[in-house]
Amino acid sequence: MTVALYLASTSPARLALLRAAGVEPVLISPGVDEDAAVARAEEEAGRRLTASETVSLLARAKAEAVLDVTVDGRPLDGLVLGGDSAFEFDGEVHGKPHLPRLALDRWRRMAEVGHGTLWSGHWLIDHRGGAPRATEEHPSGGAGAVASADLTFADDLDPAELDAYVATGEPLEVAGAFTIDGRASAFIGHIEGTPSAVVGLSVPVLRSLVRGFGVGWQELWTSPTGASS
C-alpha cells in the first residue's frame, strides 16, 4: 500500500525530482513568511543564523505550517515534507532575490567570487493516522537533515549573459538566483556533493528520513520508474 507524501512546497523543481524518483506528492502551499521567520530566530539567538540553521529552520516551519490542512475534507494521512534552500558565497547567506536589480547584483558578485555552496534543508513529519506520531526518538513526530553541494561557476561569464538571464525572470524566486535545471545550467562548471541538493531536495537524504520512520522508500512509489514511451 502506498504511503502518501505531502510536499509543503509549490516548487516545480522539487515536484519534478520526486516524480522522477517515482513519487507523486500532494502539493500544499505552506504560506510561510521566510524573512520574518529568520528575523525572529536571529533575534532570539542574538546572532545571524548559519546557512545550515536557516534552511533547517525554514524547512521545519513549512512542514509544520500545513499540518492542519485538510485534503478532500480529511486530515493529512502520510508523511509531510518541508524543504528550503539557500546559497552561501563570500561569507554571506542568500535566499531568493525577488527583484531583478538584486538578482543581477548577486550574479555579478558570484561571477567575481567564482564558487559557493548550496544548502538544502529537509524536515519530514510522520503524520500517518492524521496526527504527528511522537516517539522517544522523534518527540515532535518529525526529523530533519541538511545536504549541501559546492558549485563552481564558469570563469568566462560576461555582462550580456547575466543581463539576459536576469531578464528571463528565472532567477528571481529561487535560492541563489539560479536553477541548475534551467538556463543557469550552462553557467555552472562543476558540482561537488549531491546533485539533487542543488535543485532544492536531496533524494538520498529524503530516503534516509523516510526509512527512519520505519517506512520503506518503495512504499512511496506511485508510478513505475525507468519506463520509456
Stockholm file with secondary structure:
# STOCKHOLM 1.0

chainA/1-229         MTVALYLASTSPARLALLRAAGVEPVLISPGVDEDAAVARAEEEAGRRLTASETVSLLARAKAEAVLDVTVDGRPLDGLVLGGDSAFEFDGEVHGKPHLPRLALDRWRRMAEVGHGTLWSGHWLIDHRGGAPRATEEHPSGGAGAVASADLTFADDLDPAELDAYVATGEPLEVAGAFTIDGRASAFIGHIEGTPSAVVGLSVPVLRSLVRGFGVGWQELWTSPTGASS
#=GR chainA/1-229 SS CCCEEEESCCCHHHHHHHHHTTCCCEECCCCCCHHHHHHHHHHHHTSCCCHHHHHHHHHHHHHHHTTTCEETTEECCEEEEEEEEEEEETTEEECCCCSHHHHHHHHHHHHHHCEEEEEEEEEEEEETTSSCCCCSSCTTSEEEEEEEEEEEECTTCCHHHHHHHHHTSTTTTSGGGCCTTSGGGGGEEEEEECHHHHHTCCHHHHHHHHHHTTCCGGGGCCSCSSCCC
#=GC SS_cons         CCCEEEESCCCHHHHHHHHHTTCCCEECCCCCCHHHHHHHHHHHHTSCCCHHHHHHHHHHHHHHHTTTCEETTEECCEEEEEEEEEEEETTEEECCCCSHHHHHHHHHHHHHHCEEEEEEEEEEEEETTSSCCCCSSCTTSEEEEEEEEEEEECTTCCHHHHHHHHHTSTTTTSGGGCCTTSGGGGGEEEEEECHHHHHTCCHHHHHHHHHHTTCCGGGGCCSCSSCCC
//
